Amino acid sequence: MISQGDNQFVFFANNDGLLEFNGSNWKLYPSPNEAIIRSVKVIGDRVYTGSYMEFGFWKRKSDGTLKYYSISHYIKSKILDDEQFWNILSYEQWVIFQSLNRIYIYDTKTGSFKIIAPSSNIVRSFRSDGALYFQTHGQGLYEIESGKSKLIASNTQLKNNRIVNVFPQDDSLVLMTQSNGFYKLLGGVLSKLSTDIDDQLKDGSVYSCALVSGGYAIGTVSNGIYIVSKEGKLQYHISQRKGLSNNTALSLFEDNEKNLWIGLDNGINCINLKSPIQSYVDDSGVLGTVYTSKLFGGKLYVGTNQGLFCKNFQSNEEFQFVKGTKGQVWSLFVTDDTLFCGHDTGTFIVQNGQAQSIFSSSGTWKFEKVPGNSNLLVQGNYYGISVLEKKNRQWHFRNKIMGFDYSTKYFEISSDFEIYVSHEYKGVFRLQTDANLLKIKNVFAYKEPEKGKNASLVAFNGAIYYAYKKGVFKLNPKTKQFEKEPILSTVFEKDEYTSGKMIVDDSNRIWLFSKNYISYFAPNKLGNQLKQNSIPIPVSLTNSMLGYENITQLSPSNYFFGTTDGYYTMNISDLVFKNYSVLLSNVSSNELNGELHNNPIDVEGEFNHDENNISFNYTVPEYNKYINAEYQYALEGFQEEWSDWNVKSSVNFKNLPSGDYVFKVKAKFANSNLENTQVYNFTILKPWYGTNFAVIMYLILGFISVKLMLDQYNLYHRKQQEKLIEENNLLLEIKELENEQQLMRLKNEKLSQNVDDINKELAASEMNLNSKNELLTFIQDDLKKSTEDGDSRSIKSVISTINKNITGKDSWSVFQDAFAKTDKEFLKKMKEIHPNLTANDLKLCAYLRLNLSSKEIAPLLNISVRSVEIKRYRLRKKMDLAHEQGLAEYILAV
């Protein structure tokens, strides 16, 4: 089932639950018992649904979502096992839930129930003009009166044939049956009503039927939908071949805008029966891509990539192929009551459904009249420009204009017989011809404007215009230069360019195409100012081939548009809609990377400071396929200016700072601005540290902090004074210590000097001692020799005296004892570090410790200076000193 609410939202009973569509977004509410929802009916502000052993209603919460409330749980014990509720009807304060076994009548005021349990299974229930009916198997049609059933028709046709629906007609009822079409019931008498489709309905495939504007919509199991007038005349047969998703129409519903909704075996379709735009889609591929069209002689001619087709205008008949035109038809042109066809193979004249070739040397793009000469036509060809001439009431090829061989898809002839050509890959040219249109005298190629993809050139309102991605440019007749036209160029702003194709209709309107709009401009009736009208139909819906868009004016307000797979028509006078309103459908918020939370819509919002990502969803509940609603929004407190018009039905503001905001959204549909503007006020709270209480606490803490700082400063100041006094005293003490240290250093230096002097004296003493001993020994030796020669008592006495004066101790021992007194540990350390040193080595070390040179050491050791150097070298080897390390420096450092 399908139903619609007062807010124009549409609801569908769906396999997975209750499906809601608001014109912009779909939302599925899961079934309360995870069963298929079989029926739905909107009554007031409630959405009633029925499913497996369950029925109840949904009610909208403050945040815009629906919440389910069960009714059947009050009478759970009375519901039959395995019972499903297939239909819901309303009558005044009562809601009727129908299963295949019984009818439950619920009083919304008292909450009480009445149950009707017929003896036979119920086929279907109906409401018609304030009366309630139901049909049972093999019994006939009943009416419900005072809560009880009453048999009103038991005709054989009704016992053996399912009634699909019941409609009022004057004082009678019109019954739609499953197999035999329509019947009329008046005063218990049943009579057959004939229609154009009785034969098609005899197979018993009718499953649904609805009363629509001007007639009846009939849904079948295998043949799609038939729409007939109340008189029984077939108006449309819409099947899968003509656009339905499939041919099984299980339910039909006409909404408040006269759109027909179809609940299919799988899916949902909507047919805009009263739309100002109607489309024909060629799924068979016979017609192909439409490049051009023309209304001529009461027939509508359509040129496609398959050839030329025609049919009687405003008829439902199929298009018929015009023989001999197989191939691409680029243009159709009418002049002098003759229809010209620009074809891939040349030029044809079409008469009485036949095509006659008059030029076949090259493909033909388009045609233009020659100013002042009705017997000449100029045609743009694949390889230049040629002339057609009328002689003896017959059109013939006259000549090719020599001097220009480029493809001439778009061209115009000015009043001074200059030809302007737009070539997609070479740019714009101005061609000067001779008076007889035989040759080109001069070719001027424009540097500006540039060449462009899908660019075009057209004459409009007495001027020549060129359009490409950078805008629309108008030819200045005085300077012969193209100048940008600001009003027309607005169509291609904001990256809207898709095609520069321009078309001028019979009412002197110029049409342009962009990504999201079809726009037309017409001169103002009180001046030359152009007035713009934009129709929000995007390229994705029109399915036009870019650069080959085409329009034909069929009547003052009705237009024909060719597409890649058929065509659509548009009545621009009917593109005025005033009864729509923009609605705010959802306001959600979330923290950064957090989950979305729905918020009440009808009260002012209040959000925590970190919940400052706010999303708004809004909609205009309209269901036209081609025309999209456009929206404009502003956020006072953040974005004061209104946004650009956009078809997007939602907006998100991220990381909003704390403060008060007012969100506003308005909409327009087709060329009409909707009257209402939705307003939503909300506040993003300050963080706890930014509240008034926090500010007061900050002031108190600040006062306390200042007081503590002053106290600490005073304490610090006192301590600094005390510290300064201590430092001064310390400095005096340090000064005294430094003076004492200076005296000590001087004493130490003096002692060190004394030690050095003593060392020198010690060395000198040893040298003197050695010299004395050596001298005395020498004298002793000489005297001994003398005594050998004689026995002189006096000489012996002298020798005895010398023996007494020669030092008894070894001079080295004396020196060692004296040295140990000045440098106690040196020889011990040297022996520990280098245990392989001999006594002579230690002696040399002692002399080097006294900082004696080799020259000074030589006499002490009673050897030559050279021998000292050798000893020093051997000592280095024993100590294993590095080459760069001095022996004396090493010994002094021990």
CORTABEL-V727806 format. One record per backbone hydrogen bond with DSSP energy under -1.0 kcal/mol. CO is the residue of the C=O (numbers start at 0). NH is the residue of the N-H. If there is no record, write none. Layout:
BEGIN
[[CO;NH] [CO;NH]]
END
This chain:
BEGIN
[[0;12] [2;10] [4;7] [8;4] [9;20] [10;2] [11;18] [13;36] [15;30] [16;13] [17;28] [18;11] [19;26] [20;9] [24;21] [26;19] [28;17] [30;33] [38;49] [40;47] [42;45] [45;42] [46;57] [47;40] [48;55] [49;37] [49;38] [50;84] [53;50] [54;70] [54;71] [55;48] [56;68] [57;46] [58;66] [60;63] [61;600] [64;60] [66;58] [68;56] [70;73] [71;74] [74;77] [79;82] [82;52] [86;97] [88;95] [90;93] [92;107] [93;90] [94;105] [95;88] [96;103] [97;85] [97;86] [99;121] [101;98] [102;115] [103;96] [104;113] [105;94] [106;110] [111;106] [113;104] [115;102] [120;136] [123;134] [125;132] [127;130] [130;127] [131;143] [132;125] [133;141] [134;122] [135;138] [135;139] [139;135] [140;151] [140;152] [141;133] [142;149] [144;147] [147;144] [149;142] [152;140] [154;158] [155;159] [161;177] [164;175] [166;173] [168;171] [171;168] [172;184] [173;166] [174;182] [175;163] [175;164] [177;205] [180;176] [181;192] [182;174] [183;190] [184;172] [185;188] [188;185] [190;183] [194;197] [196;200] [200;203] [204;220] [207;218] [209;216] [211;214] [213;229] [214;211] [215;227] [216;209] [217;225] [218;206] [218;207] [219;248] [223;219] [224;237] [225;217] [226;234] [226;235] [227;215] [228;231] [231;195] [232;228] [235;226] [237;224] [238;241] [238;243] [239;242] [246;223] [247;264] [250;262] [252;260] [254;257] [258;254] [259;270] [260;252] [261;268] [262;249] [262;250] [266;263] [268;261] [270;259] [270;272] [271;274] [275;570] [277;568] [279;566] [280;282] [288;304] [291;302] [293;300] [295;298] [297;312] [298;295] [299;310] [300;293] [301;308] [302;290] [302;291] [303;328] [306;303] [307;321] [308;301] [309;319] [310;299] [311;314] [319;309] [321;324] [327;343] [330;341] [332;339] [334;337] [337;334] [338;349] [339;332] [340;347] [341;329] [341;330] [342;363] [345;342] [346;357] [346;358] [347;340] [348;355] [350;353] [353;350] [355;348] [358;346] [362;381] [365;379] [367;377] [369;372] [372;375] [374;389] [375;369] [376;387] [377;367] [378;385] [379;364] [380;407] [383;380] [384;400] [385;378] [386;397] [386;398] [387;376] [388;395] [390;393] [393;390] [395;388] [398;386] [401;439] [409;421] [411;419] [413;416] [417;413] [418;430] [419;411] [420;428] [422;426] [426;422] [427;445] [428;420] [429;443] [430;418] [431;440] [431;441] [433;436] [437;401] [438;433] [441;431] [443;429] [451;454] [453;499] [455;466] [457;464] [459;462] [462;459] [463;474] [464;457] [465;472] [466;455] [467;470] [470;467] [471;484] [472;465] [473;482] [475;479] [480;475] [482;473] [484;488] [487;490] [488;491] [489;492] [495;514] [502;510] [504;507] [508;504] [509;520] [510;502] [511;518] [514;538] [516;513] [517;534] [518;511] [519;532] [520;509] [521;530] [523;526] [528;523] [530;521] [532;519] [534;517] [534;536] [535;627] [537;540] [537;541] [538;542] [542;563] [544;547] [549;561] [551;559] [556;571] [557;553] [557;554] [558;569] [559;551] [560;567] [562;289] [564;281] [565;562] [566;279] [567;560] [568;277] [569;558] [570;573] [573;575] [574;670] [582;618] [585;616] [586;598] [587;614] [588;596] [589;612] [590;593] [596;588] [604;682] [606;684] [607;610] [611;655] [612;589] [613;652] [614;587] [615;650] [616;584] [616;585] [618;582] [619;621] [629;667] [630;645] [631;665] [632;642] [633;663] [634;637] [634;638] [635;661] [638;634] [645;630] [648;617] [650;615] [652;613] [658;683] [660;681] [661;635] [662;679] [663;633] [664;677] [665;631] [666;673] [667;629] [668;671] [671;668] [677;664] [679;662] [680;604] [681;660] [682;606] [683;658] [686;689] [690;694] [691;695] [692;696] [693;697] [694;698] [695;699] [696;700] [697;701] [698;702] [699;703] [700;704] [701;705] [702;706] [703;707] [704;708] [705;709] [706;710] [707;711] [708;712] [709;713] [710;714] [711;715] [712;716] [713;717] [714;718] [715;719] [716;720] [717;721] [718;722] [719;723] [720;724] [721;725] [722;726] [723;727] [724;728] [725;729] [726;730] [727;731] [728;732] [729;733] [730;734] [731;735] [732;736] [733;737] [734;738] [735;739] [736;740] [737;741] [738;742] [739;743] [740;744] [741;745] [742;746] [743;747] [744;748] [745;749] [746;750] [747;751] [748;752] [749;753] [750;754] [751;755] [752;756] [753;757] [754;758] [755;759] [756;760] [757;761] [758;762] [759;763] [760;764] [761;765] [762;766] [763;767] [764;768] [765;769] [766;770] [767;771] [768;772] [769;773] [770;774] [771;775] [772;776] [773;777] [774;778] [775;779] [776;780] [777;781] [778;782] [779;783] [780;784] [781;785] [782;786] [783;787] [785;789] [789;791] [791;795] [792;796] [793;797] [794;798] [795;799] [796;800] [797;801] [798;802] [799;803] [800;804] [801;805] [809;813] [810;814] [811;815] [812;816] [813;817] [814;818] [815;819] [816;820] [818;822] [824;828] [825;829] [826;830] [827;831] [828;832] [829;833] [833;836] [837;841] [838;842] [839;843] [840;844] [841;845] [842;846] [843;847] [844;848] [845;849] [846;851] [847;850] [852;856] [853;857] [856;860] [857;862] [863;867] [864;868] [865;869] [866;870] [867;871] [868;872] [869;873] [870;874] [871;875] [872;876] [873;877] [874;878] [875;880] [881;884] [885;889] [886;890] [887;891] [888;892]]
END
